[in-house]
């Protein structure tokens, strides 16, 4: 699936909003905060598993390209 420029900009805005410390990546704590804000009811252990799946390069953070892939796979 190809994203439009508008969709990509919206994803960037969402990513930046959830990057609480503004370091260009979403760490586990930020990911958990994002899920809580979305009121998903996700338990911490479940969030950790999801985070590990999204963090495909296994560096302990979700970069924007990983965020996009996750979004497209949902």
N, C-alpha and C positions, 0 to 999 in steps of 0.2 A: 504494500500500500504506500502510495506516495503522498506526502503531506503537502498541503498548500502553504504558501508563505504565511497566511493568516493563522493556520493551525500551528505551524512551527513557532510563531511569535507567541501564541497563547501558551504553548508548552514551555517556552523559555520563561514567560512570566510566572507560570505555576512553579517551575523549578526554582527560580530565583526567590520566590516568596517562601518556599520551604527550606531554602538554604539559609538558615537562621543566622549563622555567623559570617555569611557572605564570602566564603572561601572558594566558591566555584564547585562545590560538591556537597552531597547530602550524606551525612554520617548517620549511624544507626539511631542515635537519639533524635535527630531531626526527622528521620523516617517515622519513628514511633510517634512523634508529635504530629506529623502530617496525618497519620492514620487515626489518631485520637480526634483531631480536628474534623476529619471526615466522618467521625462517629461510626467507624466500621465495626467496633466491638472486638477488634483483633487483640488477642492476648499477646504479651511480650514475646513468649517463646515462638509463637506463630509469626510474629513480625520479624524476629531474627531469621527464621527460615526464609521468609519472603525476601528479606534484605540480601541474604546470601545468594539467592537465585538471581536477583537483579544485578548485583555486583559481579559481573561476569569476569572481570580481570582480577578479582579477589584482592583488591588493594585496601579494603575496609571502607570504601566510600562509593557512592553512586555518582558517576559523572553524567553530564548532560546526554551524551550519546547512549549510555545505558538506560537512562530515564526514558528516552525516546523509544528505544527498543521495547522496554517494559510496557509503555503506553500502547504501542502498536500491537503487542501480543495479548493485551487484555481481552 
